[in-house]
Amino acid sequence: MRYTVNLVDADVDPRAWAAEREAEGWHGLSVADHFFTDTRAYPHVWVSAAAMAAATTRATISTAFANNLFRSPVEVAQAALQLQVVSDGRFELGLGAGWSKSEAIGASIEYPAPGVRAGRYAEAAHIVRTLLHTNACTFAGEHYTVDVPVLGPAVTPPPLIGSVGGPRTMREVTPHLDRVELKVQSAATRGGALDLGVMASIPASRITDMIEQVRAVNPDIEISMFVLCSVGDDPRTKGVAKALASGGLSSDERLFERFFGSPEHVAEGLDWLETMGVSAASITGMTDESLPLLAPHLHLD
C-alpha cells in the first residue's frame, strides 16, 4: 500500500510541512487545490507544490486535485511539466472536476451543473494528457477549443491521476489516466458542499462497484482512493465518527467511520482498503495531529 498525505492549511509553511512528513516516512506529499471554505484558507497549489519539491528529496509531489473549474487545462499541463523539472522527476499531476460551489461563486467563477462539470473534466483530461505526452495539442470539443503548437519544457511526462466519482467520469476520464483515484464520497459533495449525512449512508460495497466500473474501461489501471480521516480522541474526531455511524448501516457496511478514531482503528481501516483492491491511498487529516499520530502504525518502509 502506498500512502500520500495532503496539505490543506494556508497558515502552514509547505517547506517545513513537507520535510516533516517525508521524515515520518510517507511515500507521497500533495497539496489541495482550493481557495477557501467557510472556516479555512487553503495554500496555493502550484506555489506550495514547488516549495514542497524543493524541501524534499524522496517523496513524490502531487496536486490533490488541480481544480478544472479554476484554470485552463493548458496552464495545468504547463505547470505540471515545469514541476517535473523542479522536482527532479518526482511530480504526479492530480486532476479533478471541481466540486465546491461556494468557493467558485465567491471567486466569481462559473459553477456549472454536475453533467457540465463532468463533460468539461473529460475534455480537459484529454487535452492535458496530449500536452504532457506530445507538448502540443489541437482539440475542438463541446467545452474547449485549443490550438497549442508547442508547450514545454520537454521532459518525461509526469503520471496523470484523475479523481472520479460518478459513472460518466469513470467512463470518460479513465481512458486518459495513469492512475484512477476513487472519490467514493462523491454523492456527498454533488450539491457543492460536504454532507456528512450522505457520507454516512454510503456502504463499503460502493468501493467494489466503482472498481468494477473502472476495470471495465481499463482492466490494468492502478486504483487509489481519497481518504478523509481524523486520528485521536479529541471532540471533533469523536463527533464526526458518531455522525458517520448514524447512517443506518451495520458496522461491517459502514465505510467512512473506519477512518475516524484511534491510530490503530484508522490503520486497520487503511489495511482493509488494500483487501478491497485499492493499492494507494491519498489521506487528508482533519486535525493537525492526525498524520504524525497515524504514521507509526502504517507500513511506510
HELIX and SHEET records of a PDB file:
HELIX    1   1 PRO A   14  GLU A   24  1                                  11    
HELIX    2   2 VAL A   45  ALA A   54  1                                  10    
HELIX    3   3 PRO A   73  VAL A   86  1                                  14    
HELIX    4   4 LYS A  101  GLY A  106  1                                   6    
HELIX    5   5 PRO A  114  THR A  134  1                                  21    
HELIX    6   6 PRO A  167  GLU A  172  1                                   6    
HELIX    7   7 THR A  174  HIS A  176  5                                   3    
HELIX    8   8 SER A  186  ALA A  188  5                                   3    
HELIX    9   9 LEU A  196  ALA A  200  1                                   5    
HELIX   10  10 SER A  205  VAL A  217  1                                  13    
HELIX   11  11 PRO A  235  LEU A  244  1                                  10    
HELIX   12  12 PHE A  256  PHE A  259  5                                   4    
HELIX   13  13 PRO A  263  THR A  275  1                                  13    
HELIX   14  14 SER A  290  LEU A  294  1                                   5    
HELIX   15  15 ALA A  295  HIS A  297  5                                   3    
SHEET    1   A 9 ALA A  66  ASN A  67  0                                        
SHEET    2   A 9 PHE A  91  GLY A  96  1                                        
SHEET    3   A 9 THR A  60  ALA A  64  1                                        
SHEET    4   A 9 GLY A  28  ALA A  32  1                                        
SHEET    5   A 9 ARG A   2  LEU A   7  1                                        
SHEET    6   A 9 ALA A 280  GLY A 285  1                                        
SHEET    7   A 9 GLU A 222  VAL A 231  1                                        
SHEET    8   A 9 ARG A 179  LEU A 182  1                                        
SHEET    9   A 9 LEU A 160  VAL A 164  1                                        
SHEET    1   B 8 ALA A  66  ASN A  67  0                                        
SHEET    2   B 8 PHE A  91  GLY A  96  1                                        
SHEET    3   B 8 THR A  60  ALA A  64  1                                        
SHEET    4   B 8 GLY A  28  ALA A  32  1                                        
SHEET    5   B 8 ARG A   2  LEU A   7  1                                        
SHEET    6   B 8 ALA A 280  GLY A 285  1                                        
SHEET    7   B 8 GLU A 222  VAL A 231  1                                        
SHEET    8   B 8 PHE A 260  GLY A 261  1                                        
SHEET    1   C 2 CYS A 137  ALA A 140  0                                        
SHEET    2   C 2 THR A 145  VAL A 148 -1                                        
END                                                                             
